[in-house]
C-alpha cells in the first residue's frame, strides 16, 4: 500500500526509519521502507541496522549518482501505488505522521505535501543564517502553502501516486546543483496535477554551516539560470528570477554587477553574523545572478 523512500548520503537515518517502522506497524498498513545510500563513506554501519527491521532495506551504491537519479531509482524500486519521499535529515513532528498521510490516499492522481519545521532552539552562530532562512522562507504553515501550492512544494516530505510520478519524474539531465524540486513542481503545474498541502510536518535538522550554505546557494543560482536558459522553467516562475528579468529589461545588469562587487563582502559579513537579514541575502542573490549573466555573455 505504501512505499517509503529515503535517499541518504553520509547521514545516520536509522532512527528515522525506526520511527516510521513503528508507526507503520501500529497503523496496520502494508508497507515497505527503502533506503538507498548515494555512495557514502561514513555512517554505513549505523544504517546497515535498517536491514534488521521487517519490510525495510538499506542499499549502498558504489558511487554518487545525484539527487534526481537516486529519487527516480527509489521510485522504480517501490512496489506500491503510493510513494512517500522523505529526506534523511528529517524527523516527524507527530506520532500520527503515517496515519495522517494514509487518510490522504484515494484514487486521485495527486501529490500531497506535509511541510516542515525547524527546531525552536537557536543553533550555534555558524548555523544561524540557515536556521533563520529555513524558519522564515521554508517552514510555512499549510494555510500559506495552499495559496501558492506549486512554489511552496519541497521534496523532503511528500506523498505521490506512482502513476503521477511516472508522468513527472525527476529530470536526470540537469546539473546536480539543486533546484530539481523547482523543476519537479513546475512540471506538476504544467500537467495540471494537484498538490494538496496538509499540516503533517517533519523537523528539518540538517542545517549547513554558513560557508557551505552560501556555496550551495551559489550553486543553486547557477542551476536556476540553467533551467531558465534551457527553457525548462519560465523565468517568471521563481520570485528571484522574475525580479532579475525586470532588471534585465531595464538594462541594469552592469550596474547590478558593480553593486555586487562593491557590497558582496559586506553582505556576507552580515549574513555570517549574529543578526543576518534576509533582504541582504536577496540583494546578494540578485547581484550573483547578474554576475553569472555577464559571465555567460563573455563580458566578465
C-alpha positions as CSV (number, residue, x, y, z in Angstrom):
1,X,0.0,0.0,0.0
2,X,2.8,2.5,0.9
3,X,6.4,2.6,-0.2
4,X,8.5,4.9,2.0
5,X,11.6,6.1,0.1
6,X,14.6,7.7,1.6
7,X,17.8,8.8,-0.1
8,X,20.8,9.3,2.2
9,X,24.4,10.4,2.0
10,X,26.8,10.4,5.0
11,X,23.9,10.6,7.4
12,X,22.6,8.2,10.0
13,X,19.0,7.5,9.0
14,X,18.3,4.6,11.3
15,X,16.4,6.5,14.0
16,X,14.1,8.0,11.3
17,X,13.5,4.6,9.8
18,X,12.8,3.0,13.2
19,X,10.2,5.7,14.0
20,X,8.5,5.2,10.6
21,X,8.6,1.5,11.0
22,X,6.9,1.7,14.4
23,X,4.2,4.0,13.1
24,X,3.5,1.8,10.1
25,X,3.2,-1.4,12.2
26,X,0.8,0.5,14.5
27,X,-1.3,1.6,11.6
28,X,-1.7,-1.9,10.3
29,X,-0.9,-1.0,6.7
30,X,1.0,-2.9,4.1
31,X,4.3,-1.0,3.7
32,X,8.0,-1.1,2.8
33,X,10.8,1.3,3.7
34,X,13.6,1.6,1.2
35,X,16.8,3.5,1.9
36,X,19.4,4.0,-0.8
37,X,22.8,5.4,0.1
38,X,24.2,7.6,-2.6
39,X,27.8,6.4,-2.3
40,X,28.6,7.4,1.3
41,X,31.9,6.9,3.1
42,X,30.6,7.3,6.6
43,X,27.5,6.2,8.7
44,X,27.4,2.9,6.8
45,X,27.4,0.6,9.9
46,X,24.6,2.5,11.6
47,X,22.5,2.4,8.5
48,X,23.0,-1.3,7.9
49,X,20.9,-1.9,11.0
50,X,17.9,-1.0,8.9
51,X,18.2,-4.4,7.3
52,X,17.3,-6.0,10.6
53,X,13.8,-4.3,10.5
54,X,10.9,-6.1,8.8
55,X,9.8,-4.8,5.4
56,X,12.8,-2.5,5.4
57,X,16.0,-2.4,3.4
58,X,19.2,-0.4,3.1
59,X,21.4,-0.5,0.0
60,X,24.6,1.4,-0.6
61,X,25.5,2.5,-4.2
62,X,29.2,2.2,-5.3
63,X,29.3,5.8,-6.5
64,X,27.3,9.0,-6.1
65,X,24.6,9.4,-8.7
66,X,22.9,12.7,-7.6
67,X,19.6,13.9,-6.2
68,X,17.4,13.4,-9.2
69,X,18.7,9.9,-10.2
70,X,18.5,8.5,-6.7
71,X,14.9,9.6,-6.3
72,X,14.0,8.1,-9.6
73,X,15.8,4.9,-8.6
74,X,13.9,4.7,-5.3
75,X,10.6,5.1,-7.2
76,X,11.5,2.3,-9.5
77,X,12.2,0.0,-6.6
78,X,9.0,0.9,-4.8
79,X,6.4,-1.9,-5.1
80,X,3.3,0.0,-4.0
81,X,1.0,2.6,-5.6
82,X,1.7,5.4,-3.2
83,X,5.2,6.7,-2.6
84,X,6.3,8.7,0.4
85,X,9.5,10.6,-0.1
86,X,11.5,11.8,2.9
87,X,15.0,13.3,3.2
88,X,17.4,11.6,5.5
89,X,17.8,14.7,7.8
90,X,14.2,15.0,8.9
91,X,12.1,13.5,11.7
92,X,8.2,13.5,12.0
93,X,6.8,16.0,14.5
94,X,3.8,13.8,15.3
95,X,3.2,10.2,16.2
96,X,0.3,10.1,13.7
97,X,2.6,11.1,10.8
98,X,2.0,8.0,8.8
99,X,-1.7,7.8,9.6
100,X,-2.2,11.4,8.5
101,X,-0.8,10.6,5.1
102,X,-2.9,7.4,4.9
103,X,-6.0,9.5,5.2
104,X,-5.0,11.3,2.0
105,X,-4.7,8.1,0.0
106,X,-7.5,7.7,-2.6
107,X,-7.9,7.2,-6.3
108,X,-6.8,10.7,-7.3
109,X,-3.7,11.4,-9.2
110,X,-2.1,13.9,-6.9
111,X,0.8,14.9,-4.7
112,X,0.5,15.6,-1.0
113,X,3.0,17.9,0.7
114,X,3.2,17.7,4.5
115,X,5.5,20.7,5.2
116,X,8.4,21.2,7.5
117,X,9.5,22.9,10.7
118,X,12.9,23.9,12.1
119,X,13.9,23.3,15.8
120,X,12.8,26.2,18.1
121,X,16.2,26.4,19.8
122,X,18.6,28.8,18.1
123,X,21.7,26.9,16.8
124,X,25.3,27.9,17.1
125,X,26.4,31.0,15.2
126,X,27.8,29.2,12.2
127,X,24.4,27.6,11.5
128,X,22.3,30.7,12.4
129,X,21.8,32.0,8.9
130,X,20.5,28.7,7.6
131,X,18.2,28.4,10.6
132,X,16.7,31.8,10.1
133,X,16.2,31.4,6.4
134,X,14.6,28.0,6.9
135,X,12.2,29.2,9.6
136,X,11.1,32.3,7.6
137,X,11.1,31.1,4.0
138,X,10.6,27.3,4.1
139,X,8.7,26.4,7.3
140,X,5.4,27.8,6.0
141,X,2.1,26.9,7.6
142,X,-0.1,24.8,5.4
143,X,-2.7,27.6,5.0
144,X,0.0,29.8,3.5
145,X,1.4,27.0,1.3
146,X,-2.1,26.4,-0.1
147,X,-2.1,29.9,-1.6
148,X,0.9,29.1,-3.8
149,X,0.8,25.3,-3.9
150,X,3.5,24.7,-6.5
151,X,6.2,27.1,-5.4
152,X,5.6,26.0,-1.8
153,X,6.4,22.4,-2.7
154,X,9.5,20.9,-1.2
155,X,10.8,17.4,-1.9
156,X,11.9,16.5,1.7
157,X,8.4,15.4,2.8
158,X,5.8,14.5,0.1
159,X,3.4,11.7,-0.9
160,X,2.7,11.0,-4.5
161,X,0.7,8.5,-6.5
162,X,3.1,6.3,-8.6
163,X,1.0,6.9,-11.7
164,X,1.8,10.6,-11.3
165,X,5.5,10.0,-10.7
166,X,5.6,8.0,-13.9
167,X,4.4,11.2,-15.7
168,X,6.5,13.7,-13.8
169,X,9.8,12.1,-12.6
170,X,12.9,14.0,-11.6
171,X,14.9,15.3,-14.6
172,X,18.3,13.4,-14.7
173,X,19.8,15.6,-17.4
174,X,20.1,18.8,-15.4
175,X,23.3,19.6,-13.5
176,X,23.4,18.2,-9.9
177,X,23.3,21.6,-8.4
178,X,19.9,21.8,-6.8
179,X,16.5,23.2,-8.0
180,X,15.5,19.8,-9.1
181,X,12.5,20.3,-6.8
182,X,11.6,23.6,-8.5
183,X,11.6,21.8,-11.9
184,X,9.6,19.0,-10.5
185,X,6.9,21.3,-9.1
186,X,6.8,23.3,-12.4
187,X,6.2,20.1,-14.4
188,X,3.4,19.2,-12.0
189,X,1.8,22.6,-12.6
190,X,2.2,22.2,-16.4
191,X,0.4,18.9,-16.3
192,X,-2.3,20.3,-14.0
193,X,-1.6,17.7,-11.3
194,X,-2.9,18.8,-7.9
195,X,-0.6,19.5,-5.0
196,X,-2.5,19.1,-1.8
197,X,-0.9,20.8,1.2
198,X,-1.7,19.4,4.7
199,X,-0.4,20.0,8.2
200,X,1.8,17.0,8.6
201,X,5.3,18.4,9.1
202,X,8.7,17.0,9.7
203,X,11.5,18.7,11.6
204,X,14.5,19.5,9.4
205,X,17.7,19.0,11.3
206,X,20.3,19.1,8.5
207,X,21.4,22.8,8.8
208,X,24.6,23.6,7.0
209,X,27.4,25.8,8.3
210,X,27.4,29.3,6.8
211,X,30.2,28.7,4.3
212,X,28.5,25.5,3.0
213,X,25.1,27.2,2.9
214,X,26.5,30.1,0.8
215,X,28.3,27.7,-1.6
216,X,25.1,25.7,-2.0
217,X,23.2,28.9,-2.7
218,X,25.7,30.0,-5.4
219,X,25.3,26.5,-7.0
220,X,21.5,26.8,-6.7
221,X,21.5,30.1,-8.6
222,X,23.7,28.6,-11.3
223,X,21.2,25.7,-11.5
224,X,18.3,28.2,-11.7
225,X,19.9,30.1,-14.5
226,X,20.5,26.8,-16.3
227,X,16.8,25.9,-16.1
228,X,15.7,29.3,-17.4
229,X,18.3,29.4,-20.2
230,X,17.3,26.0,-21.4
231,X,13.6,26.9,-21.2
232,X,12.9,24.1,-18.7
233,X,11.0,26.6,-16.5
234,X,9.6,30.1,-17.1
235,X,11.7,33.0,-16.0
236,X,8.6,34.3,-14.1
237,X,8.1,31.1,-12.1
238,X,10.6,31.8,-9.2
239,X,10.4,35.2,-7.5
240,X,14.2,36.0,-7.7
241,X,14.4,35.2,-11.4
242,X,11.2,37.2,-12.1
243,X,12.8,40.2,-10.4
244,X,16.0,39.7,-12.3
245,X,14.1,39.6,-15.6
246,X,12.7,43.0,-14.8
247,X,16.2,44.3,-14.1
248,X,17.3,42.9,-17.4
249,X,14.6,44.7,-19.3
250,X,15.6,47.9,-17.7
251,X,19.2,47.3,-18.8
252,X,20.6,47.5,-15.3
253,X,22.7,44.3,-15.3
254,X,26.0,46.1,-15.4
255,X,25.0,48.4,-12.6
256,X,23.9,45.4,-10.5
257,X,27.2,43.6,-11.2
258,X,29.1,46.7,-10.0
259,X,26.8,46.9,-6.9
260,X,27.5,43.2,-6.2
261,X,31.3,43.7,-6.5
262,X,31.2,46.6,-4.0
263,X,28.8,45.0,-1.5
264,X,29.3,41.2,-1.5
265,X,31.8,41.0,1.3
266,X,29.8,43.5,3.4
267,X,26.7,41.4,2.8
268,X,28.4,38.1,3.6
269,X,29.7,39.6,6.8
270,X,26.1,40.5,7.8
271,X,24.8,37.0,6.8
272,X,27.5,35.3,8.8
273,X,26.9,37.4,11.9
274,X,24.6,37.4,14.8
275,X,21.7,39.2,13.0
276,X,21.5,38.1,9.4
277,X,19.0,40.0,7.4
278,X,17.1,38.2,4.6
279,X,16.7,41.3,2.4
280,X,20.5,41.5,2.4
281,X,20.6,37.8,1.2
282,X,18.1,38.7,-1.6
283,X,20.3,41.6,-2.7
284,X,23.3,39.3,-2.7
285,X,21.5,36.7,-4.8
286,X,20.4,39.3,-7.4
287,X,24.0,40.5,-7.7
288,X,25.3,37.0,-8.1
289,X,22.7,36.2,-10.8
290,X,23.8,39.3,-12.6
291,X,27.4,38.2,-12.4
292,X,26.5,34.8,-13.8
293,X,24.7,36.5,-16.7
294,X,27.6,38.7,-17.6
295,X,30.0,35.8,-17.4
296,X,27.7,33.8,-19.8
297,X,27.9,36.6,-22.3
298,X,31.7,36.8,-22.0
299,X,31.6,40.2,-20.6
300,X,33.5,39.4,-17.3
